[in-house]
Amino acid sequence: MPLVKRRFFMSCREEECSKLYEIVKDRLPALSHVEFQFTSKGLLIEVYGYESDVKSAWHEIKKVAKALKEALSTRSSMKKYSVDFIVQVIKKTFSPELLVEILRRMGHRALYVREENTIFSDVSFEEITKLAGQVAEKNSLLAKISRNTSTRYYLVACSILTSLTIDDIIEISRSLGLLDESENGRFIVKTDWRSAVDKFYKYYKQSISEK
C-alpha cells in the first residue's frame, strides 16, 4: 500500500483550534508523520502515512471537530454534547443519566437523549466535562462500598451536590432511613435513587439554612 501525504485545514476560532488539537493529537491512527500548525483562520494538519491510515485520520478529525463545534456553540442556551465526545475528553466513562440528574438539581436545564447518546444542557463545555469527570471518578471509587449501581449513583449525586464526605452521607442517610447495610457490610439504597437524592438534598439544604 502506497504512502501518501495530505494537508487538511479546519476552519476554527482560537479556542476551538486549541481544544481540537488537544483531543485529536492522541486519537489519530499510527502515522509516519503528523504536524499541526495554528493559523489566523484555523488549524492546518499535515499527515503522512499509508493511505488507509490517512483517510482514518481525516475521518477522526472531522468527527471530533463536529462534536466540538456543537459543544462550544453559543447560538442557543441549550447546547448539544455528544457523550462519546465527553468520554474522549475526560478519558473515562460515566453515566449520562446520573450527570443529567445532578445538573437538574444544581438548577440547570439538562436532558439525555438515549437514542442519540447526547446530552442537551445550558452549562458550558468546561463545566460539563469537569462534572462528568467527577461523576466517573467517584462512581469508580465507591465500588468498594457498594456493588449496587443505584446505591453508587445515590452516593455520587449526594457527594457532588453537598460536598459532604461519603461517611457523613452514609450516616445521615441511615438516620433518614434511606440506606440499609447488608450482612457483608455493603450499603443499599432502600428506594428509587432519584427520590432518595431529593430527600437527602432537601434535608441538607434545610439544615444549612437553619445554621
C-alpha positions as CSV (number, residue, x, y, z in Angstrom):
1,M,0.0,0.0,0.0
2,P,1.5,3.4,-1.0
3,L,2.5,6.1,1.4
4,V,0.7,9.4,0.8
5,K,1.0,13.0,2.2
6,R,-2.1,15.1,2.8
7,R,-2.8,18.5,4.2
8,F,-6.1,19.2,5.9
9,F,-7.4,22.6,7.0
10,M,-10.1,23.0,9.7
11,S,-11.6,26.5,10.0
12,C,-12.0,27.3,13.7
13,R,-11.6,30.0,16.3
14,E,-8.7,30.1,18.7
15,E,-10.5,28.3,21.5
16,E,-11.9,25.6,19.1
17,C,-8.5,25.1,17.4
18,S,-6.7,24.7,20.8
19,K,-9.3,22.1,22.0
20,L,-9.4,20.3,18.7
21,Y,-5.6,19.9,18.8
22,E,-5.6,18.6,22.4
23,I,-8.2,16.0,21.6
24,V,-7.1,14.9,18.1
25,K,-3.4,14.6,18.7
26,D,-3.8,11.4,20.9
27,R,-6.5,9.8,18.8
28,L,-5.0,9.7,15.3
29,P,-4.0,6.2,13.9
30,A,-0.3,5.3,13.6
31,L,1.2,7.7,11.0
32,S,4.7,8.2,9.8
33,H,4.4,11.9,10.2
34,V,1.8,14.4,11.6
35,E,2.2,18.1,12.1
36,F,-0.2,20.7,13.4
37,Q,0.1,24.4,12.5
38,F,-2.1,27.1,14.0
39,T,-3.0,29.9,11.6
40,S,-5.1,33.1,11.9
41,K,-8.1,31.3,10.3
42,G,-7.8,27.8,11.6
43,L,-5.8,24.7,12.1
44,L,-3.6,23.2,9.4
45,I,-2.8,19.5,9.7
46,E,-0.3,17.7,7.6
47,V,-0.2,13.9,7.7
48,Y,2.0,11.3,6.0
49,G,1.4,7.6,6.1
50,Y,-0.5,4.7,4.5
51,E,-3.5,5.9,2.5
52,S,-5.9,3.9,4.7
53,D,-4.4,5.5,7.9
54,V,-4.6,9.0,6.3
55,K,-8.3,8.5,5.5
56,S,-9.0,7.2,9.0
57,A,-7.2,10.3,10.4
58,W,-9.2,12.7,8.4
59,H,-12.5,10.9,9.4
60,E,-11.5,11.2,13.1
61,I,-10.6,14.9,12.8
62,K,-13.9,15.7,11.1
63,K,-15.8,13.7,13.8
64,V,-14.1,15.5,16.7
65,A,-14.4,18.9,15.0
66,K,-18.2,18.5,14.5
67,A,-18.7,17.4,18.1
68,L,-16.6,20.3,19.4
69,K,-18.4,22.9,17.3
70,E,-21.7,21.7,18.7
71,A,-20.3,21.7,22.3
72,L,-19.0,25.3,22.0
73,S,-21.9,26.7,20.1
74,T,-23.5,29.8,21.8
75,R,-26.3,30.2,19.4
76,S,-28.7,28.5,21.8
77,S,-29.0,28.4,25.6
78,M,-29.2,24.6,25.3
79,K,-26.0,23.2,24.0
80,K,-25.6,19.7,22.4
81,Y,-22.9,17.4,23.9
82,S,-22.1,14.0,22.5
83,V,-21.5,11.6,25.3
84,D,-18.8,9.8,23.2
85,F,-17.1,13.2,22.8
86,I,-17.1,13.9,26.5
87,V,-15.6,10.4,27.2
88,Q,-12.8,11.2,24.7
89,V,-12.1,14.5,26.5
90,I,-12.1,13.1,30.1
91,K,-10.7,9.7,29.1
92,K,-13.2,8.0,31.5
93,T,-16.7,6.5,31.1
94,F,-19.5,8.0,33.1
95,S,-23.3,7.7,33.4
96,P,-25.1,10.4,31.4
97,E,-28.3,9.7,33.2
98,L,-26.6,10.4,36.6
99,L,-24.9,13.5,35.2
100,V,-28.2,14.9,34.0
101,E,-29.9,14.3,37.3
102,I,-27.1,16.1,39.1
103,L,-27.3,19.1,36.7
104,R,-31.0,19.4,37.2
105,R,-30.7,19.5,41.0
106,M,-28.0,22.2,40.6
107,G,-30.6,24.3,38.9
108,H,-29.5,23.7,35.3
109,R,-31.6,22.5,32.4
110,A,-30.5,19.1,31.2
111,L,-31.8,16.3,29.0
112,Y,-30.3,13.0,28.0
113,V,-31.4,11.6,24.6
114,R,-30.5,7.9,24.7
115,E,-31.2,7.2,21.0
116,E,-28.6,9.9,20.1
117,N,-26.4,9.3,23.1
118,T,-26.4,13.0,23.5
119,I,-26.9,15.5,26.4
120,F,-28.6,18.8,26.0
121,S,-27.8,21.4,28.7
122,D,-27.3,25.1,29.4
123,V,-23.9,24.5,31.1
124,S,-20.6,25.4,29.4
125,F,-18.3,22.8,27.8
126,E,-15.8,23.3,30.7
127,E,-18.5,22.7,33.3
128,I,-20.0,19.6,31.8
129,T,-16.6,17.9,31.2
130,K,-15.4,18.8,34.8
131,L,-18.6,17.4,36.3
132,A,-18.6,14.3,34.1
133,G,-15.0,13.6,35.3
134,Q,-16.1,13.9,38.9
135,V,-19.0,11.5,38.3
136,A,-16.7,8.9,36.7
137,E,-14.1,9.2,39.4
138,K,-16.5,9.0,42.4
139,N,-18.5,6.1,40.9
140,S,-15.3,4.1,40.4
141,L,-14.1,4.8,44.0
142,L,-17.5,3.9,45.5
143,A,-17.4,0.4,44.0
144,K,-15.6,-0.6,47.3
145,I,-18.6,0.5,49.3
146,S,-21.4,-0.9,47.2
147,R,-21.8,-3.1,44.1
148,N,-25.3,-1.9,43.6
149,T,-25.4,0.7,40.8
150,S,-28.4,2.6,42.2
151,T,-26.7,3.0,45.5
152,R,-23.5,4.3,43.9
153,Y,-25.5,6.8,41.9
154,Y,-27.2,8.0,45.0
155,L,-23.9,8.4,46.9
156,V,-22.2,10.1,43.9
157,A,-25.1,12.6,43.5
158,C,-25.2,13.4,47.2
159,S,-21.4,13.8,47.3
160,I,-21.3,16.2,44.4
161,L,-24.4,18.2,45.4
162,T,-23.3,18.7,49.0
163,S,-19.5,18.3,49.1
164,L,-20.0,16.1,52.3
165,T,-17.8,13.1,52.9
166,I,-19.1,9.7,52.0
167,D,-19.0,8.7,55.7
168,D,-21.2,11.7,56.6
169,I,-23.6,11.0,53.7
170,I,-24.0,7.4,54.8
171,E,-24.5,8.3,58.5
172,I,-27.2,10.9,57.6
173,S,-28.8,8.6,55.1
174,R,-29.2,5.9,57.6
175,S,-30.7,8.3,60.1
176,L,-33.2,9.3,57.4
177,G,-34.0,5.7,56.6
178,L,-32.6,6.0,53.1
179,L,-29.8,3.3,53.3
180,D,-29.6,-0.2,54.6
181,E,-26.5,-2.1,55.4
182,S,-26.2,-5.7,54.2
183,E,-24.7,-8.6,56.1
184,N,-21.4,-8.3,54.2
185,G,-21.2,-4.6,55.2
186,R,-22.2,-3.1,51.9
187,F,-24.9,-0.4,51.7
188,I,-28.1,-0.5,49.6
189,V,-30.4,2.4,48.9
190,K,-33.9,1.5,50.1
191,T,-35.9,3.3,47.4
192,D,-35.5,4.8,43.9
193,W,-32.2,6.5,44.0
194,R,-33.5,9.7,42.4
195,S,-36.2,10.0,45.1
196,A,-33.6,9.3,47.8
197,V,-31.3,12.0,46.4
198,D,-34.2,14.5,46.5
199,K,-35.0,13.6,50.2
200,F,-31.4,13.8,51.2
201,Y,-30.7,17.1,49.4
202,K,-33.9,18.7,50.9
203,Y,-32.7,17.7,54.3
204,Y,-29.2,19.1,53.6
205,K,-30.5,22.5,52.4
206,Q,-32.8,22.8,55.3
207,S,-30.0,22.0,57.8
208,I,-27.8,24.6,56.1
209,S,-30.5,27.3,56.2
210,E,-31.0,26.7,59.9
211,K,-27.4,27.4,60.8
